[in-house]
Amino acid sequence: MFNDDTSDLNVLVASDAIGMGLNLNISRIIFSTMMKFDGFCNRELTVAEIKQIAGRAGRYGSKFPVGEVTCLNPQDLPLLHSSLKSASSIIERAGLFPTFDLLSLYSRLHGTDFFHPILERFLEKAKLSPDYFITDCEDMLKVAAIVDDLPLGLYDKYLFCMSPVDVSDDISAQGLVQFAENYARKGIVRLKEIFTPGTLQVPKTDNQLKELESVHKVLELYVWLSFRMDDSFPDREVAASQKSICSMLIEEYLERFGWQPQDRRKVLGGAQKLLQEYDVSQMNKYFQEVNPGPK
C-alpha cells in the first residue's frame, strides 16, 4: 500500500530490514537511531548498513530519482555524514547457493530423487573460480537426511530444506519432522494437530524461556511454509497471532528479569493487551489456555 498511488499512506515505519534490497518509491529516509541490537549487544550501525538503508531513498527509475536522508536526533548526524562519505568496502568473494533448478538437473543426471546424496555430491563436485564460494549447507544436509525417508517429491524436499528451522533446537527440529510427516501423509497440516494442549504464560525461569523461544521458532516455521504451500498449511493467521503472543510473553519476561534496551518503545502495553487483540476462543483450539500470567 505504501507504493500505491491511490493510497493515503505516505509514511513507512521500518526496521533496518528496509536496507535489504527493497526497491520502494522513497523520497526521504529518517534514522530514528544509529544503534541496533544485533542479538548480542547494542551497537552502532556499520558504514555498510547505513549506506544500504540510506540508499533506499532516491532509487534510479523510481518516482523519486533524488533522495534525502537525515536523523531524528541531531547528535547522530556526524556518524551519518562520515558514513556516507566513507569508501565502501571491497567485496573480495561472493557466496553462491545451490538452486533447485541445479539440484533437479543433477538428480536427473544421477537418476535419483533422494535429496541428501544429491546435495552432498553436488557440494563435493562443484568447482568455482577463486572469486566465489559455496555457502554453508550443513543445516540443509541435516534436514535432507530427515525428509529423504518421506514420500515427498524433490521440490517439496527442497522447500523443507530451505525452511528456517533451527536444527540445533530439539523442539524446532521435531516441529519440522511433524510438519513434513503430516504433509507427506495427508497433504495438509493443521496447526491443532501439531500442538498438544498446553498453557502459554510468561516464563518464570530461563528453561521456560528457552521452551517458549522454541515454540516461537516452530510457529515461525509454520508461517514460512504457509506462504509457499498455502493450501497445505491453511492456519497461517492463527500461527502468526500465536507467534506474536510468544514474542510479547518473551519480552514480558525480559522486562521483569532480564536486559532490555533503555530506549525501547513498547508498541503494545504488554502481553495482556496483545491477547485482547485476538479471538482467544479461536486460540483455545490449539492451546488449552492462553494466559500471560499475573504481573
C-alpha positions in Angstrom: 0.0 0.0 0.0 2.9 2.3 0.6 3.8 2.3 -3.1 0.1 2.6 -4.2 -0.5 6.0 -5.8 -4.2 5.8 -4.7 -3.3 5.2 -1.1 -3.1 7.9 1.5 -0.3 6.1 3.3 3.0 8.1 2.7 5.0 7.2 5.8 6.6 3.8 6.3 8.0 2.8 9.7 10.5 0.0 9.3 13.4 -1.8 11.0 16.8 -1.9 9.4 15.4 -4.7 7.2 14.4 -1.8 4.9 18.0 -1.9 3.7 17.9 -5.5 2.5 17.3 -4.7 -1.2 13.7 -3.3 -1.1 13.2 -1.0 -4.0 10.3 1.3 -3.0 9.4 4.8 -4.0 11.0 6.6 -1.1 12.0 10.3 -1.2 13.4 10.6 2.4 14.9 8.3 4.9 14.9 9.4 8.6 17.0 7.4 11.1 15.3 7.3 14.4 18.6 5.9 15.9 22.0 4.9 14.7 22.1 2.0 17.1 20.8 -1.6 16.8 20.7 -4.7 18.9 22.4 -7.5 16.9 21.4 -10.4 19.1 24.5 -10.0 21.3 24.8 -6.3 22.2 23.6 -2.8 21.4 26.0 -1.3 18.8 26.3 1.4 16.2 25.2 0.7 12.6 28.1 -0.1 10.4 29.0 2.0 7.4 27.7 -0.6 5.0 24.4 -0.8 7.0 24.0 3.0 7.0 24.6 3.2 3.3 22.2 0.3 2.5 19.4 1.9 4.5 20.1 5.5 3.2 20.3 4.2 -0.3 16.6 3.3 -0.3 15.8 7.0 -0.9 16.1 8.2 -4.4 16.3 5.0 -6.4 17.2 5.1 -10.1 14.0 4.7 -12.2 11.7 5.3 -9.2 9.3 8.1 -8.6 12.0 10.0 -6.6 15.3 9.8 -8.6 16.9 12.1 -5.9 16.7 11.1 -2.3 17.3 12.8 1.0 18.5 11.3 4.3 18.6 12.7 7.8 18.4 11.7 11.5 15.7 12.3 14.1 18.4 13.2 16.7 20.9 15.9 15.7 23.7 14.2 17.6 23.5 11.3 15.1 24.3 13.4 12.1 28.1 13.3 12.3 28.0 9.5 12.1 25.6 9.7 9.2 27.8 12.2 7.3 31.0 10.4 7.9 29.5 7.0 6.9 28.1 8.4 3.6 31.5 9.9 2.8 33.4 6.7 3.6 34.5 4.4 0.8 32.6 1.2 0.5 34.5 -1.9 1.4 35.6 -4.1 -1.5 33.9 -7.5 -1.7 36.6 -10.0 -2.4 34.5 -13.1 -2.8 30.8 -13.9 -3.2 28.8 -16.8 -1.9 26.7 -19.0 -4.1 23.8 -21.2 -3.0 22.6 -24.3 -4.9 19.3 -23.5 -6.6 16.5 -26.0 -7.1 17.0 -26.0 -10.9 20.6 -27.0 -10.5 19.9 -29.8 -8.0 16.9 -31.0 -10.0 19.1 -31.3 -13.1 21.8 -33.0 -11.1 19.2 -35.5 -9.7 18.1 -36.4 -13.2 21.6 -37.0 -14.4 22.1 -39.4 -11.5 18.7 -41.0 -11.6 17.6 -40.5 -8.0 15.1 -38.5 -6.0 16.9 -38.9 -2.7 17.9 -35.3 -1.8 20.7 -35.8 0.7 23.1 -37.8 -1.6 22.3 -35.4 -4.5 23.1 -32.3 -2.4 26.1 -33.9 -0.8 27.6 -35.0 -4.1 26.8 -31.6 -5.7 28.7 -29.8 -2.9 31.7 -32.2 -3.3 31.9 -31.9 -7.0 31.1 -28.2 -7.6 34.1 -26.3 -8.9 34.2 -22.5 -8.6 36.6 -19.7 -9.6 38.5 -18.1 -6.7 36.0 -15.2 -6.7 33.2 -17.4 -5.4 32.5 -20.0 -2.7 29.6 -22.3 -1.9 27.7 -21.1 1.2 27.4 -23.3 4.3 24.8 -26.0 3.6 25.4 -28.0 6.8 21.9 -27.4 8.2 20.4 -28.1 4.8 22.1 -31.5 4.7 20.7 -32.4 8.2 17.2 -31.6 7.1 17.7 -33.5 3.9 18.6 -36.6 5.9 15.3 -36.3 7.7 12.9 -35.7 4.8 14.5 -38.2 2.5 12.7 -41.0 4.3 9.3 -39.5 3.5 7.3 -40.0 0.3 7.9 -36.4 -1.0 8.8 -35.0 -4.4 12.2 -33.4 -4.9 10.8 -29.9 -4.8 8.9 -30.4 -1.6 12.1 -31.8 0.0 14.0 -28.7 -1.3 11.4 -26.4 0.3 11.7 -28.1 3.7 15.5 -28.0 3.5 15.3 -24.3 2.8 12.9 -23.6 5.6 14.1 -21.5 8.7 14.3 -24.5 11.0 16.8 -24.4 13.9 18.2 -28.0 13.7 20.2 -27.4 16.9 16.9 -26.9 18.8 15.1 -30.2 19.6 11.6 -28.7 19.7 12.1 -26.8 16.5 13.5 -29.8 14.7 10.7 -32.0 16.0 8.2 -29.4 14.7 9.8 -29.7 11.2 9.5 -33.5 11.4 5.8 -33.4 12.3 5.1 -30.8 9.6 6.8 -32.9 7.0 5.3 -36.2 8.1 1.7 -34.8 8.1 2.2 -33.1 4.8 3.6 -36.3 3.2 0.7 -38.4 4.7 -2.3 -36.1 4.2 -1.2 -33.2 2.0 -2.5 -30.7 4.6 -1.1 -29.7 8.0 -3.5 -28.2 10.6 -1.9 -26.4 13.5 -4.1 -28.1 16.1 -2.7 -31.5 15.0 0.8 -30.4 15.8 0.5 -28.8 19.2 -0.7 -30.7 22.2 -2.9 -28.7 24.6 -0.8 -26.6 27.0 -0.5 -23.2 28.6 1.0 -20.1 27.2 2.2 -17.8 30.0 5.1 -15.6 30.9 8.1 -17.8 31.7 9.4 -17.8 35.2 12.8 -19.5 34.6 15.4 -19.5 31.9 14.5 -23.0 30.9 10.8 -22.0 30.4 12.1 -19.0 28.4 14.0 -21.3 26.2 11.0 -23.6 25.7 8.8 -20.6 24.7 11.5 -19.4 22.3 11.4 -22.9 20.7 7.6 -22.7 20.4 8.1 -19.3 18.6 10.5 -21.0 16.2 8.0 -23.7 15.3 5.2 -21.2 14.7 7.6 -19.1 12.6 8.4 -22.2 10.6 4.7 -22.9 10.0 4.1 -19.3 8.8 7.1 -19.6 6.4 5.8 -22.8 5.0 2.2 -21.4 4.6 3.5 -18.7 2.3 5.0 -21.3 0.0 2.3 -24.0 0.4 -0.8 -22.1 1.4 -3.3 -24.8 0.6 -1.4 -27.3 2.7 -0.7 -25.0 5.6 -4.0 -23.1 6.0 -3.7 -21.9 9.6 -1.3 -19.0 8.9 -3.4 -16.4 10.6 -3.6 -18.3 13.9 0.0 -19.3 13.8 1.1 -15.7 13.2 -1.1 -14.5 16.1 0.3 -17.2 18.4 3.8 -16.2 17.3 3.1 -12.6 18.2 1.9 -13.6 21.6 5.1 -15.7 22.2 7.1 -12.6 21.3 5.2 -10.5 23.8 5.5 -13.1 26.6 9.2 -13.3 26.0 9.5 -9.5 26.2 7.5 -9.6 29.4 10.0 -12.0 30.9 13.0 -9.9 29.8 11.4 -6.8 31.2 10.9 -8.4 34.6 14.1 -10.4 34.9 16.5 -9.6 32.1 18.1 -6.9 30.0 16.2 -4.5 27.8 17.4 -1.6 25.7 16.9 1.7 27.6 15.3 3.5 24.7 12.9 0.6 23.8 9.4 1.9 23.0 6.6 -0.5 23.5 4.0 -0.6 20.8 1.5 -2.5 22.9 1.1 -2.3 26.6 2.3 -5.8 27.5 1.2 -9.3 26.7 -2.3 -8.8 28.2 -3.1 -6.0 25.7 -1.9 -8.2 22.8 -4.2 -11.0 23.9 -7.1 -8.7 23.7 -6.4 -8.1 20.0 -7.2 -11.7 19.1 -10.0 -14.1 19.5 -8.9 -16.2 22.5 -11.6 -18.8 21.9 -10.1 -19.5 18.5 -6.6 -19.9 20.1 -8.0 -22.4 22.6 -8.5 -24.8 19.8 -4.7 -25.0 19.7 -3.7 -24.3 23.3 -5.7 -25.2 26.3 -5.2 -21.9 28.0 -3.8 -18.6 26.8 -2.7 -16.8 29.9 0.1 -14.3 30.2 0.3 -14.8 34.0 -0.1 -12.3 36.8 2.0 -9.2 37.0 
